[in-house]
Amino acid sequence: MNPDISHSERWENDLRERYPEEKTRENPKKREDFRDYEGAKDGVKEFYRLNHRNQTFDFVREKEKEYSTLDRRRMGIWEAMEFLNELVDESDPDTELSQIQHLLQTSAAIRGDGKPDWFILAGLIHDLGKILCLYGEPQWAVVGDTFPVGCAFSDRIVYPEYFEENPDTHHPTYSTRLGVYDEGAGLDRVHLSWGHDEYLYRVVRDYLPEEALYMIRYHSFYPGHREGAYDYLMNDHDREMFGWVRAFNPYDLYSKSDRPPDVQELKPYYMDLIGRYFPEKIDW
C-alpha cells in the first residue's frame, strides 16, 4: 500500500485560504472553486496540534543529526521525482494529478515567466524532501509551516494555542524571546522545525546558487516571509535573500491546475536542465 499524504494536500489548501492570490493569472481557479473537504478544517487542526506539540528543540536536533549522513539512497533528481510519485493523496478533491505533475506545473509557471534556469529548477525540485514520508516519517515531521525552535514560539504562527502542549513552551531558556540564539545571528544559525524544506536543502546545498537554496530551505517559513515574525533573528543578508523566497512563493501556492502536463514530452527539457547543475546521482 502506498503511503498517504493527505495532510500535505490539506496543509497546502489551508495555505491558499490563508494567503489568497493577489494577482490574477490567466484562467485562474478562483478560491471559491476549490471544493471544501468535509471536516477538512478538523483534519488541519489535528495536524497542527501534533506538529506544534512534537516539534521541540531536542527533536529537531535529533532529526538534523539523523539525516545529516545522507546515506539512505543514492539517486538522480528525476529518479527522486519518480520515487516521490509513490506518495498518494486520496483525500484531495481539487486535483487528480500525480506528484511529478505537481512539480512540473510549478516549474512550468516559472519558466513561462522567463525566470533564470536555476529558478525553474528550484520550482521543479522544491518538494522532493517529502520523500521523508517514504522513509516512515509522520506527516507532522514532513510538511506544515516551519518555525524556529529553541526560542519562544511566535503568536504569528498558525494555531499558536497548540504550542501549550509543547514542553519547550515551559522551558526556562527555550521559552524566552532569544532562547539559545543571539540577536541578529542569521537564520543559518537558527534551527527551524524539521521537515521537507531542511532535508532537501541538506541534499542539494552543494549544487545550486544561494538564491535557489533560500527558496528551498525557507519556502514553508510562512511566519517569517509572510507574517514578518522573527526578524530579530535574521541578519541583513537573510532579509535580502528573502526577496527571492517571496518571489518564489506565488508559484508554490497558485500554480495548481487540473490540466495535467505531459511528463514524457517535458522530460527531455528537464533532464537537460537538471544535468546543468547536478551529477547523475547524488546522496539522499
BELNOR-V919321 format. One record per residue. RES is the residue in one small letter. D_FIRST is the distance of its C-alpha to the first C-alpha in whole Angstrom. Layout:
# BELNOR-V919321
res: {RES	RES}
d_first: {D_FIRST	D_FIRST}
This chain:
# BELNOR-V919321
res: {m	n	p	d	i	s	h	s	e	r	w	e	n	d	l	r	e	r	y	p	e	e	k	t	r	e	n	p	k	k	r	e	d	f	r	d	y	e	g	a	k	d	g	v	k	e	f	y	r	l	n	h	r	n	q	t	f	d	f	v	r	e	k	e	k	e	y	s	t	l	d	r	r	r	m	g	i	w	e	a	m	e	f	l	n	e	l	v	d	e	s	d	p	d	t	e	l	s	q	i	q	h	l	l	q	t	s	a	a	i	r	g	d	g	k	p	d	w	f	i	l	a	g	l	i	h	d	l	g	k	i	l	c	l	y	g	e	p	q	w	a	v	v	g	d	t	f	p	v	g	c	a	f	s	d	r	i	v	y	p	e	y	f	e	e	n	p	d	t	h	h	p	t	y	s	t	r	l	g	v	y	d	e	g	a	g	l	d	r	v	h	l	s	w	g	h	d	e	y	l	y	r	v	v	r	d	y	l	p	e	e	a	l	y	m	i	r	y	h	s	f	y	p	g	h	r	e	g	a	y	d	y	l	m	n	d	h	d	r	e	m	f	g	w	v	r	a	f	n	p	y	d	l	y	s	k	s	d	r	p	p	d	v	q	e	l	k	p	y	y	m	d	l	i	g	r	y	f	p	e	k	i	d	w}
d_first: {0	4	7	9	12	14	17	18	19	21	22	23	25	27	28	29	31	33	34	35	36	39	40	39	37	38	36	34	32	34	33	33	31	28	27	26	23	24	24	23	26	25	22	23	26	24	22	25	26	24	25	28	28	26	28	31	33	32	28	29	31	29	26	28	29	26	25	28	28	26	25	21	21	23	23	24	24	23	20	19	19	16	14	14	13	10	10	10	12	12	15	18	20	22	21	18	19	16	17	19	21	21	23	25	26	27	29	31	32	34	35	37	39	40	39	39	36	35	35	33	31	30	28	26	25	25	22	20	20	17	15	16	13	11	14	13	16	16	16	20	21	19	21	24	28	29	32	34	34	37	39	40	37	38	39	38	34	32	32	34	35	32	33	35	33	32	35	36	38	40	41	44	43	40	41	44	44	44	43	42	43	46	47	47	45	42	39	38	39	37	34	31	28	26	23	22	26	27	24	25	29	29	27	29	32	34	34	35	38	38	38	34	33	35	32	29	30	32	30	28	31	33	35	37	37	37	39	41	40	41	43	45	43	43	46	47	45	42	43	44	41	39	41	38	35	37	37	34	32	33	31	28	29	30	29	26	27	25	27	24	26	26	24	26	29	29	27	31	32	29	29	33	33	30	33	36	34	32	32	29	27	27	26	23}
